[in-house]
Amino acid sequence: MQVSEIELFQILKDKVGEREAKTITEYIETKIEKQFELKKDLLATKQDIAELKGELRFEMANQKAEIIKWMFIFWAGQLAAMIAIAAFIIHK
């Protein structure tokens, strides 16, 4: 038993008797352990966070390359449109 369990046991022992106090304390301890096991899987470890960070950096680099590619395409299209407009005005 841990300190808090011993304190709980002592408090309950004075109120309901030793046998019942032990049963209640064991029941509470079992419930706490079950809840801990359920929640343990949900905790993010440092390794999980590091992997997620690496994946995020990789995705950001890919998106940066995509943005640069599309910027160049739109820039070239805009230049072609400006040349066409200038040619139209000059020939008029």
Secondary structure as GFF3:
##gff-version 3
##sequence-region A 1 92
A	DSSP	alpha_helix	3	16	.	.	.	ID=ss1
A	DSSP	alpha_helix	18	40	.	.	.	ID=ss2
A	DSSP	alpha_helix	46	91	.	.	.	ID=ss3
###
